[in-house]
């Protein structure tokens, strides 16, 4: 599915009607990879706000507090798992932080396996999207679909309580 032509999937929204906000965790050494930016761009085009440290953290800002704020404000976490991600000490620490936020709030974690990764590794029991050798827009559509389902589950749980 080509998001550039417009996705047929409805835009995931929160019960308030606001757009879903995604925290995308990836190895900065993968930034040169077309896939990372293409996925983020396709998510934005599909109506999902994406937190990007290159755009959302300014010179002189405290990195840890900015990261904590972004994790708290996100509605879901997308983890782009590559060989570089698995080797990165920073990525593993960031993954631990988003896992803690997931355990505290139930916000969904959506792992995406990229080239060179054969299995879930540090992902444990999370079901992953297999993004290896796939079009980034197709991956973004799967992420949007997972976000929509997670939002619907959250609305159902909130209505039941």
Residue frames as a rotation matrix with the C-alpha (Angstrom) as fourth column:
UNK 1
0.585 0.811 0.000 0.00
0.811 -0.585 0.000 0.00
0.000 0.000 -1.000 0.00
UNK 2
-0.415 -0.763 0.495 1.40
0.774 -0.582 -0.248 3.36
0.477 0.281 0.833 -0.95
UNK 3
0.064 0.435 -0.898 0.81
0.871 -0.463 -0.163 6.04
-0.487 -0.772 -0.409 1.68
UNK 4
-0.822 -0.414 -0.391 2.00
0.190 -0.846 0.498 8.73
-0.537 0.335 0.775 -0.70
UNK 5
-0.783 0.614 0.101 -1.22
0.039 -0.114 0.993 8.16
0.621 0.781 0.065 -2.65
UNK 6
-0.227 0.700 0.676 -3.25
-0.928 -0.366 0.066 8.05
0.294 -0.613 0.733 0.55
UNK 7
-0.990 -0.138 -0.002 -3.79
-0.126 0.911 -0.392 5.10
0.056 -0.388 -0.920 2.83
UNK 8
-0.233 0.955 -0.185 -7.16
-0.190 0.141 0.972 3.38
0.954 0.262 0.148 2.81
UNK 9
-0.229 0.103 -0.968 -6.75
0.861 0.486 -0.152 2.67
0.455 -0.868 -0.200 6.50
UNK 10
0.751 0.523 0.403 -8.40
0.266 -0.798 0.540 5.20
0.604 -0.298 -0.739 8.84
UNK 11
-0.205 -0.835 0.510 -6.06
-0.242 -0.462 -0.853 7.42
0.948 -0.299 -0.107 10.82
UNK 12
-0.083 0.159 -0.984 -5.65
0.843 0.537 0.015 6.13
0.531 -0.828 -0.179 14.38
UNK 13
-0.191 0.068 0.979 -6.98
-0.319 -0.948 0.004 8.64
0.928 -0.312 0.203 16.88
UNK 14
-0.969 -0.087 -0.233 -7.36
0.201 0.277 -0.940 8.76
0.147 -0.957 -0.251 20.63
UNK 15
-0.224 0.951 -0.215 -10.80
0.973 0.206 -0.104 8.89
-0.054 -0.232 -0.971 22.28
UNK 16
-0.006 0.170 -0.985 -10.39
0.348 -0.924 -0.161 12.69
-0.938 -0.344 -0.053 22.39
UNK 17
0.908 0.345 0.237 -10.03
0.312 -0.182 -0.932 12.77
-0.279 0.921 -0.273 18.59
UNK 18
0.476 -0.817 -0.326 -6.36
-0.729 -0.574 0.374 13.77
-0.493 0.059 -0.868 18.79
UNK 19
0.536 -0.411 -0.738 -3.78
-0.520 0.527 -0.672 12.07
0.665 0.744 0.068 16.61
UNK 20
0.942 -0.305 -0.142 -1.85
0.327 0.729 0.601 9.19
-0.080 -0.613 0.786 18.09
UNK 21
0.584 -0.810 0.049 1.72
-0.803 -0.585 -0.112 10.08
0.119 0.026 -0.993 19.12
UNK 22
0.919 -0.319 -0.230 4.48
0.292 0.946 -0.141 7.56
0.263 0.063 0.963 18.45
UNK 23
0.462 -0.880 0.110 7.88
-0.710 -0.292 0.641 7.38
-0.532 -0.375 -0.760 20.08
UNK 24
0.943 -0.191 -0.272 10.13
-0.080 0.665 -0.743 5.75
0.323 0.722 0.612 17.48
UNK 25
0.521 -0.793 0.317 13.26
-0.462 0.050 0.885 4.14
-0.718 -0.607 -0.341 18.91
UNK 26
0.957 -0.271 0.103 16.05
0.231 0.498 -0.836 3.41
0.176 0.824 0.539 16.45
UNK 27
0.224 -0.955 -0.193 19.83
0.770 0.052 0.636 3.33
-0.597 -0.292 0.747 16.20
UNK 28
0.653 -0.005 -0.758 21.16
-0.236 -0.952 -0.197 6.68
-0.720 0.307 -0.622 15.04
UNK 29
-0.518 -0.855 -0.006 23.79
-0.335 0.197 0.921 4.80
-0.787 0.479 -0.388 13.05
UNK 30
-0.427 0.466 0.775 20.82
0.777 0.628 0.050 3.62
-0.463 0.624 -0.629 10.94
UNK 31
0.184 0.553 -0.812 19.77
0.068 -0.832 -0.551 7.20
-0.981 0.046 -0.191 10.14
UNK 32
-0.569 -0.450 -0.689 21.55
-0.642 -0.281 0.714 6.94
-0.514 0.848 -0.129 6.80
UNK 33
-0.855 0.335 0.396 19.29
0.449 0.860 0.242 4.01
-0.260 0.385 -0.886 6.07
UNK 34
-0.807 0.584 0.089 16.40
-0.314 -0.552 0.772 5.13
0.500 0.595 0.629 3.92
UNK 35
-0.301 0.739 -0.603 14.03
0.506 0.659 0.557 2.83
0.809 -0.137 -0.572 5.82
UNK 36
-0.515 0.078 -0.854 14.12
0.835 -0.182 -0.520 4.68
-0.196 -0.980 0.028 9.17
UNK 37
-0.838 0.172 -0.517 13.19
-0.162 -0.985 -0.065 8.06
-0.520 0.029 0.853 7.68
UNK 38
-0.755 0.580 -0.306 10.76
-0.313 0.092 0.945 6.55
0.576 0.810 0.112 5.21
UNK 39
-0.370 0.628 -0.685 8.84
0.775 0.615 0.146 4.79
0.513 -0.477 -0.714 8.01
UNK 40
-0.539 0.129 -0.832 8.69
0.613 -0.617 -0.493 7.97
-0.577 -0.776 0.254 10.11
UNK 41
-0.894 0.195 -0.403 7.58
-0.385 -0.793 0.471 10.03
-0.228 0.577 0.784 7.09
UNK 42
-0.629 0.688 -0.362 4.90
0.020 0.480 0.877 7.48
0.777 0.544 -0.316 6.16
UNK 43
-0.390 0.479 -0.787 3.61
0.918 0.266 -0.293 7.46
0.070 -0.837 -0.543 9.75
UNK 44
-0.697 0.096 -0.711 3.36
0.149 -0.950 -0.275 11.25
-0.701 -0.298 0.648 9.71
UNK 45
-0.866 0.370 -0.336 1.61
-0.452 -0.290 0.844 11.15
0.214 0.883 0.418 6.35
UNK 46
-0.447 0.702 -0.555 -0.84
0.388 0.711 0.587 8.66
0.806 0.047 -0.590 7.87
UNK 47
0.339 0.666 0.665 -1.69
-0.229 -0.627 0.745 11.09
0.913 -0.405 -0.060 10.67
UNK 48
0.755 -0.172 -0.633 0.52
0.632 0.449 0.632 9.68
0.175 -0.877 0.447 13.44
UNK 49
0.784 -0.523 0.333 2.71
-0.554 -0.832 -0.001 12.24
0.278 -0.184 -0.943 15.21
UNK 50
0.640 -0.657 -0.398 6.30
0.597 0.751 -0.280 11.03
0.483 -0.058 0.874 15.50
UNK 51
0.887 -0.447 -0.116 8.72
-0.197 -0.594 0.780 12.22
-0.418 -0.669 -0.615 18.16
UNK 52
0.665 -0.720 0.195 12.09
0.537 0.281 -0.795 12.85
0.518 0.634 0.574 16.54
UNK 53
0.499 -0.497 -0.710 15.04
0.693 -0.262 0.671 13.74
-0.519 -0.827 0.214 18.78
UNK 54
-0.524 -0.737 0.426 16.77
0.845 -0.390 0.366 15.55
-0.103 0.552 0.827 15.90
UNK 55
-0.365 0.487 0.793 13.78
0.326 -0.731 0.600 17.90
0.872 0.477 0.108 15.63
UNK 56
0.578 0.815 0.050 12.38
0.162 -0.174 0.971 17.84
0.800 -0.553 -0.233 19.16
UNK 57
0.619 -0.475 -0.625 15.49
0.701 -0.024 0.713 18.22
-0.353 -0.880 0.318 21.32
UNK 58
0.877 -0.251 0.410 17.32
0.030 -0.823 -0.567 21.50
0.479 0.510 -0.715 21.06
UNK 59
-0.111 -0.991 -0.076 20.93
0.414 0.023 -0.910 22.37
0.903 -0.133 0.408 21.81
UNK 60
-0.727 -0.256 0.637 21.29
-0.423 -0.563 -0.710 22.92
0.540 -0.786 0.301 25.54
UNK 61
0.359 0.905 0.228 18.21
-0.831 0.198 0.520 20.88
0.425 -0.376 0.823 26.45
UNK 62
-0.375 -0.427 0.823 18.62
-0.796 0.603 -0.050 18.06
-0.474 -0.674 -0.566 28.95
UNK 63
-0.581 0.072 -0.811 18.50
-0.622 0.604 0.499 14.81
0.526 0.794 -0.306 26.96
UNK 64
-0.925 0.193 -0.328 17.24
0.334 0.824 -0.458 12.62
0.182 -0.533 -0.827 29.82
UNK 65
-0.543 0.774 -0.325 14.34
0.067 -0.346 -0.936 14.90
-0.837 -0.530 0.136 30.78
UNK 66
-0.318 0.406 -0.857 13.42
-0.915 -0.366 0.166 15.35
-0.247 0.837 0.488 27.09
UNK 67
-0.743 -0.014 -0.669 13.42
-0.301 0.900 0.315 11.58
0.598 0.435 -0.673 26.64
UNK 68
-0.872 0.438 -0.216 11.33
0.412 0.422 -0.808 11.07
-0.263 -0.794 -0.548 29.80
UNK 69
-0.393 0.739 -0.547 8.82
-0.438 -0.673 -0.596 13.67
-0.809 0.005 0.588 28.58
UNK 70
-0.399 0.192 -0.896 8.60
-0.899 0.110 0.424 12.07
0.180 0.975 0.129 25.11
UNK 71
-0.888 0.059 -0.456 8.06
0.091 0.995 -0.047 8.61
0.451 -0.083 -0.889 26.62
UNK 72
-0.729 0.634 -0.260 5.35
0.299 -0.047 -0.953 9.94
-0.616 -0.772 -0.155 28.92
UNK 73
-0.261 0.630 -0.731 3.56
-0.616 -0.692 -0.376 11.84
-0.743 0.352 0.569 26.13
UNK 74
-0.784 -0.084 -0.615 3.71
-0.582 0.444 0.681 9.01
0.216 0.892 -0.397 23.58
UNK 75
0.282 0.930 0.237 0.67
-0.938 0.319 -0.138 6.82
-0.204 -0.183 0.962 23.01
UNK 76
0.974 -0.049 0.222 2.73
0.084 0.985 -0.151 3.94
-0.212 0.166 0.963 21.62
UNK 77
0.178 -0.981 -0.082 6.31
-0.590 -0.174 0.789 2.90
-0.788 -0.092 -0.609 21.11
UNK 78
0.989 -0.005 -0.148 7.71
-0.125 0.511 -0.850 1.77
0.080 0.860 0.505 17.77
UNK 79
0.326 -0.914 0.243 11.07
-0.382 0.108 0.918 0.00
-0.865 -0.392 -0.313 18.00
UNK 80
0.838 -0.136 -0.528 13.01
-0.506 0.169 -0.846 -0.29
0.205 0.976 0.072 14.72
UNK 81
0.582 -0.568 0.583 15.24
-0.272 0.539 0.797 -3.26
-0.767 -0.622 0.160 15.52
UNK 82
0.785 -0.472 -0.401 18.38
-0.392 0.121 -0.912 -3.60
0.479 0.873 -0.090 13.43
UNK 83
0.408 -0.747 -0.526 21.81
0.731 0.612 -0.303 -5.12
0.548 -0.261 0.795 14.04
UNK 84
-0.508 -0.614 0.604 23.00
0.178 -0.761 -0.624 -1.64
0.843 -0.209 0.496 15.07
UNK 85
0.250 0.691 0.678 20.08
-0.664 -0.388 0.640 -1.30
0.705 -0.611 0.362 17.50
UNK 86
0.897 0.128 -0.423 20.91
0.132 0.835 0.534 -4.63
0.422 -0.535 0.732 19.12
UNK 87
0.087 -0.966 -0.242 24.58
0.839 0.202 -0.505 -3.59
0.537 -0.159 0.828 19.57
UNK 88
-0.237 -0.183 0.954 23.89
-0.017 -0.981 -0.193 -0.09
0.971 -0.062 0.230 20.88
UNK 89
-0.732 -0.078 -0.676 24.20
0.661 0.160 -0.734 0.45
0.165 -0.984 -0.066 24.63
UNK 90
-0.903 0.407 -0.140 22.07
-0.352 -0.886 -0.301 3.62
-0.247 -0.222 0.943 24.34
UNK 91
-0.360 0.806 -0.469 19.31
-0.649 0.144 0.747 1.82
0.670 0.573 0.471 22.41
UNK 92
-0.333 0.208 -0.920 19.17
0.479 0.878 0.025 -0.95
0.812 -0.432 -0.391 25.00
UNK 93
-0.876 0.006 -0.483 18.90
0.437 -0.417 -0.797 1.65
-0.206 -0.909 0.363 27.78
UNK 94
-0.735 0.644 -0.212 16.17
-0.678 -0.704 0.210 3.48
-0.014 0.299 0.954 25.84
UNK 95
-0.300 0.606 -0.737 14.37
-0.224 0.706 0.672 0.16
0.927 0.367 -0.075 25.31
UNK 96
-0.616 0.024 -0.787 14.50
0.705 0.462 -0.538 -0.49
0.350 -0.887 -0.302 29.07
UNK 97
-0.919 0.274 -0.284 12.94
-0.083 -0.837 -0.541 2.97
-0.386 -0.473 0.792 29.69
UNK 98
-0.475 0.794 -0.379 10.12
-0.818 -0.240 0.522 2.39
0.324 0.558 0.764 27.24
UNK 99
-0.387 0.312 -0.868 9.52
0.229 0.944 0.237 -1.09
0.893 -0.107 -0.437 28.68
UNK 100
-0.838 0.058 -0.543 9.17
0.534 -0.113 -0.838 0.48
-0.110 -0.992 0.064 32.13
UNK 101
-0.748 0.597 -0.288 6.66
-0.594 -0.797 -0.110 2.99
-0.296 0.089 0.951 30.70
UNK 102
-0.389 0.585 -0.712 4.82
-0.492 0.522 0.697 0.09
0.779 0.621 0.085 29.00
UNK 103
-0.566 0.128 -0.814 4.61
0.575 0.769 -0.279 -1.84
0.591 -0.626 -0.509 32.27
UNK 104
-0.873 0.189 -0.450 3.37
0.271 -0.578 -0.769 1.25
-0.405 -0.794 0.454 34.13
UNK 105
-0.487 0.658 -0.575 0.83
-0.601 -0.730 -0.326 2.45
-0.634 0.186 0.751 31.56
UNK 106
0.055 0.486 0.872 0.12
0.338 0.813 -0.474 -0.42
-0.940 0.321 -0.120 29.17
UNK 107
0.431 0.033 -0.902 1.11
-0.707 -0.609 -0.360 1.69
-0.561 0.792 -0.239 26.17
UNK 108
0.930 0.022 0.367 1.77
0.151 0.888 -0.435 -0.71
-0.335 0.460 0.823 23.29
UNK 109
-0.084 -0.978 -0.192 5.24
-0.497 -0.126 0.859 -1.61
-0.864 0.168 -0.475 22.06
UNK 110
0.922 0.378 0.084 5.41
-0.086 0.411 -0.908 -2.33
-0.378 0.830 0.411 18.33
UNK 111
-0.064 -0.996 0.065 8.76
-0.175 0.076 0.982 -3.84
-0.982 0.052 -0.179 17.32
UNK 112
0.919 0.204 -0.338 9.73
-0.357 0.066 -0.932 -3.83
-0.167 0.977 0.134 13.64
UNK 113
0.317 -0.822 0.473 12.48
0.333 0.564 0.756 -6.23
-0.888 -0.082 0.453 12.59
UNK 114
0.743 -0.171 -0.647 14.76
-0.611 -0.567 -0.552 -4.67
-0.273 0.806 -0.526 9.99
UNK 115
0.695 -0.471 -0.543 17.56
-0.291 0.506 -0.812 -6.16
0.657 0.722 0.215 7.90
UNK 116
-0.283 -0.949 -0.138 20.09
-0.360 0.239 -0.902 -8.38
0.889 -0.205 -0.409 9.59
UNK 117
-0.555 0.172 0.814 17.91
-0.812 0.098 -0.575 -9.31
-0.179 -0.980 0.085 12.57
UNK 118
-0.729 0.186 -0.659 16.74
-0.225 0.844 0.487 -12.91
0.646 0.504 -0.573 12.67
UNK 119
-0.195 0.657 -0.728 14.72
0.752 0.577 0.318 -13.11
0.629 -0.486 -0.607 15.84
UNK 120
0.710 0.646 0.279 13.14
0.327 -0.654 0.682 -11.18
0.623 -0.393 -0.676 18.63
UNK 121
-0.330 -0.944 0.008 16.31
0.432 -0.158 -0.888 -11.03
0.840 -0.289 0.460 20.79
UNK 122
-0.982 -0.139 -0.129 15.79
0.179 -0.449 -0.876 -8.40
0.064 -0.883 0.466 23.46
UNK 123
-0.568 0.811 0.140 12.11
-0.595 -0.523 0.611 -8.06
0.568 0.264 0.779 22.49
UNK 124
-0.856 0.211 0.472 11.04
-0.302 0.537 -0.788 -10.98
-0.420 -0.817 -0.396 24.64
UNK 125
-0.520 0.729 0.446 7.36
0.590 0.684 -0.429 -11.73
-0.618 0.040 -0.785 24.25
UNK 126
-0.049 0.530 -0.846 6.38
-0.361 -0.800 -0.480 -8.84
-0.931 0.282 0.231 21.95
UNK 127
0.383 0.260 0.886 4.91
0.734 0.497 -0.463 -9.78
-0.561 0.828 0.000 18.59
UNK 128
-0.359 -0.640 -0.679 6.97
0.007 -0.730 0.684 -8.02
-0.933 0.241 0.267 15.91
UNK 129
0.848 0.441 -0.295 6.30
-0.245 -0.168 -0.955 -6.74
-0.470 0.882 -0.034 12.42
UNK 130
0.114 -0.815 0.568 8.68
0.671 0.485 0.561 -8.36
-0.733 0.317 0.602 9.95
UNK 131
0.770 0.162 -0.617 10.00
-0.178 -0.874 -0.452 -5.35
-0.612 0.458 -0.644 8.07
UNK 132
-0.284 -0.940 0.191 12.90
-0.059 0.216 0.975 -7.12
-0.957 0.265 -0.117 6.42
UNK 133
-0.935 -0.221 0.278 12.98
0.259 0.113 0.959 -6.53
-0.243 0.969 -0.048 2.66
UNK 134
0.017 0.985 0.169 9.61
0.991 0.007 -0.136 -4.72
-0.135 0.170 -0.976 2.72
UNK 135
-0.210 0.019 0.977 8.52
0.488 -0.864 0.122 -1.31
0.847 0.502 0.173 1.56
UNK 136
-0.947 -0.229 -0.227 8.65
0.307 -0.425 -0.852 1.29
0.098 -0.876 0.472 4.40
UNK 137
-0.600 0.787 0.144 5.16
-0.750 -0.616 0.239 2.54
0.277 0.036 0.960 3.55
UNK 138
0.129 0.600 -0.790 3.79
-0.167 0.798 0.579 -0.99
0.978 0.057 0.203 3.92
UNK 139
-0.508 -0.397 -0.764 5.53
0.685 0.352 -0.638 -1.22
0.523 -0.848 0.093 7.31
UNK 140
-0.979 0.151 0.138 4.03
-0.199 -0.861 -0.468 2.15
0.048 -0.485 0.873 8.32
UNK 141
-0.172 0.969 -0.175 0.57
-0.693 0.007 0.721 0.89
0.700 0.245 0.671 7.37
UNK 142
0.067 0.146 -0.987 1.06
0.406 0.900 0.160 -2.15
0.912 -0.411 0.001 9.62
UNK 143
-0.841 -0.391 -0.375 2.21
0.507 -0.323 -0.799 0.12
0.191 -0.862 0.470 12.46
UNK 144
-0.759 0.616 0.211 -0.84
-0.607 -0.787 0.112 2.36
0.235 -0.043 0.971 11.92
UNK 145
0.084 0.799 -0.596 -3.11
-0.316 0.588 0.744 -0.68
0.945 0.126 0.302 11.96
UNK 146
-0.234 -0.254 -0.939 -1.52
0.739 0.581 -0.341 -1.90
0.632 -0.773 0.052 15.22
UNK 147
-0.991 -0.131 0.002 -1.89
0.104 -0.798 -0.594 1.63
0.080 -0.589 0.804 16.68
UNK 148
-0.403 0.913 0.059 -5.55
-0.703 -0.351 0.619 1.73
0.586 0.208 0.784 15.71
UNK 149
0.186 0.447 -0.875 -6.20
0.171 0.862 0.477 -1.66
0.968 -0.239 0.083 17.32
UNK 150
-0.581 -0.470 -0.664 -4.36
0.732 0.056 -0.679 -0.62
0.357 -0.881 0.311 20.47
UNK 151
-0.928 0.285 0.241 -6.39
-0.329 -0.929 -0.168 2.61
0.176 -0.235 0.956 20.60
UNK 152
-0.039 0.962 -0.272 -9.63
-0.527 0.212 0.823 0.65
0.849 0.175 0.498 20.22
UNK 153
-0.001 -0.025 -1.000 -8.60
0.620 0.785 -0.020 -1.70
0.785 -0.619 0.015 23.06
UNK 154
-0.902 -0.374 -0.217 -7.77
0.407 -0.562 -0.720 1.31
0.147 -0.737 0.659 25.26
UNK 155
-0.628 0.741 0.238 -11.20
-0.653 -0.668 0.357 2.85
0.423 0.069 0.904 24.52
UNK 156
0.166 0.699 -0.696 -12.93
-0.115 0.715 0.690 -0.47
0.979 -0.035 0.199 25.34
UNK 157
-0.316 -0.373 -0.872 -11.05
0.797 0.394 -0.457 -0.82
0.514 -0.840 0.173 28.64
UNK 158
-0.993 -0.076 0.088 -11.75
0.026 -0.883 -0.469 2.82
0.113 -0.464 0.879 29.56
UNK 159
-0.337 0.941 0.041 -15.48
-0.670 -0.270 0.692 2.43
0.662 0.205 0.721 28.79
UNK 160
0.175 0.386 -0.906 -15.69
0.245 0.874 0.420 -0.74
0.954 -0.295 0.058 30.89
UNK 161
-0.534 -0.461 -0.708 -14.20
0.769 0.084 -0.634 0.89
0.352 -0.883 0.310 33.99
